[in-house]
Every structure is written in structure tokens, then in C-alpha cells.
């Protein structure tokens, strides 16, 4: 037992101070992080995308950075790649 508990994606968004994305881009993960997902996040969350650019709805993330809902964002990929 490593002390980890499986939770829903929505609960994970609301409980996390740092979120990192490590998943493929599929029809089910396209814009995984969108306005609805961001609304569930803790204020000031750190979001990192090290997977595929299409996982992120870029305008929604930019808006969330402007309002400080997302405290910091890092990516090594862009949505248009």
C-alpha cells in the first residue's frame, strides 16, 4: 500500500495544488483542460503540460492566468503543433 487513493478527474482537479499532464492526445482528451475543468481547480493552481498541445484549450488557460485562477502554467508543447 503506497497510500494513494483513486479519485474522479473532477475531484482531482479540485484537490490539487499542482497538475501535470502526461497523456496522449485522443478525441477523449482533446481540450481536457477547458473552461469547465479550470472552474473546478483551486485558485492559484500550477498547471504543467508535458504531453500534447491539444490537451489544453489555450484561450481558456490564458483567461485563467489573467484572472489568477491558474497561478502558473508551463508547457513544452503548443496547441497548434
Secondary structure, 3 states (H helix, E strand, C coil): CCCCCCCCHHHHHHHCCEEEECCCCCCCCCCCECHHHHHHCCCCEEEEECCCHHHECHHHHHHHHHCCCEEEEEECCCCCC
